[in-house]
């Protein structure tokens, strides 16, 4: 088996080739599901032009499939290309995006936005002084003139995109009227015209503050997403791709670029990992699977409990509630490329990241900041000859220089002590985020994936008090692989004009008609789609979702409906597409793992730290059922894992890996 192609053991089934791509801040992962075989590879993300790393990754994928760079053959034999990205997540984490202006009306104020839960730090970073509230007493031409003056004020203050939001039940009519006047005054064909987003066009949400923040997030993410996705689609069409590029979204479904709104790409990469985690938990019977997807810029944390991915009806984005359901994934600013700095004699890690350009110092691309990748290299865990499948040469001397300059020197530590301090801070940051997200119970299993997830998973588990860790066979590209469990689909909503059966019938006709037209654009007849209806109920007790089975209001809802409650009908239309599958089992006949080499690694901590020659186990060389105890190093083409003392590993017939604390076996 060629370790650079890193083909997983046969385990998945599909009718045709499926290409899944997960674009991260540092690396872009590609997973090709070809019948019962899975190929995967990685390439450096090119932030200046994300379509460059997309095509480079596809060329590398073609080499893994055919042995030659036959991109045309790969694309012409592919049934679907599904793509997700963490660019939106990373942009918000690092606050990199356009300067937004907000025009408010109907009594909505900047203070209301600023005082929203979780918005204290986001408001000055995304909006700041670029917010104007129109006098609620104004109407007609006076209101329009005030709005024109406000747009000029916001443009002069540096706003490059504008959000227009009115409060109250008449918001849609008020925004629509103002839109007509503003577009006459500032037509979009003029150079320098401000793109404007009117909140009623984005979300049907009676909560004015929540709807406005959703529009703010969408406007912040839109320029980068629009530029890249249409550019990528254009280049793929130039290669005569037969199927459209599908964007995997944070609702767990996929759709064409033209049917995707920017805010739905937020955390879509992590959602891919959660789709894979749900399949993993279901297959192996993990009742509570806590996930850490460690990439270059962030660690994405989620939970599968009772076979269900934890999600919220109004998902939180950077701590602020939005109008759309979201998988509950937290992106902690700690990753393999996170920057270490000493501030007031304390070592800090993240949230800033060197990304892929220039990347960690050891990449030799001009980076001078110290990262965890540099520390793992300096500590001996990484081998320059095998890192990244041998395709990326890394430089120990550059790593040493960065660690000495940024960490060792300021703290007065030698190289080994500096590496220990960096690892301790890195592990602590991840563990605290995991514990804060979900808490730890006796039945918690930790899933470690992403390129940096397995590195020191045993130490993270020890920090948490968890005794079992699962590393999927496709850990290094698990979010890309998880996209393979998604279908093509969209969600639609409409308010009930009256809270009775007639109002429900009217809303049903509206959402069904919209769904039929939208799914036709996805190449599917509505008769071939799976339709799921639900009612969202907003009243004094909050917002809740009630499943809908028939064409009448449920009796329990009709009886308990409070006066003034607002009902909104939701329809999810899904076109099923081929999925991946999982087949492995743990607990079979044990076979001693084979080690053909050793690796000298810094182990232990504090005064007891030392460099020791540990057995090196290549994952690709192990038979099904292979087991061994730590301390050891477990490695495959795209990830490395240190098995600490007191832990052991088992590799099953599918290539999935279970780490167990020996004292609890």
Protein Blocks (a to p, Z undefined) as FASTA:
>chain_A
ZZklopacdfbdcfbdcddddddfkbccddddehjaccdddddddfklmklmmmmmmmmm
mmmmnopacfklmmmmpfbdcdddfklmmmmmnopacddddddeehiafklmmmpghilm
mmmmmnmmmccdddfkbgcjllmmmmmmmmmmmmmnopabdcdddedjklmmmmmmmmmm
mmmmmcckbghiacdddfklmpccfblklmmmmmmmmmmmmmmmmmmmmmmmmmmmmnop
abdcddddfkopacdfklccfklmgoklmmmmmmmmmmmmmmnopabdcdddddfkbccd
dddeehiacddfbdceehiacfbdcddddddfbdfkbccddeehiacehjbdekjbnbjf
klonopabdcfklmmmmnomacfklgghlpaccdfklmmmmmmmmmmmmnopafklmmmm
mmmmmmmmmmmmmmmmnopafklccddedjklmmmmmmmmmmnopabdcddfklmmmmmm
mmmmpccddddddddfbdcfklmmmmmmmmmmmmmmmmmmnopafklpccddddddddfk
bccddddfblcdcfklmmmpcehiacdddddddddddddddfbdehiacdddddfbdcdd
dedehjlbccdddddddfklpcehiacddddddddfkbccdddehiacdddfkopacddd
fklZZ
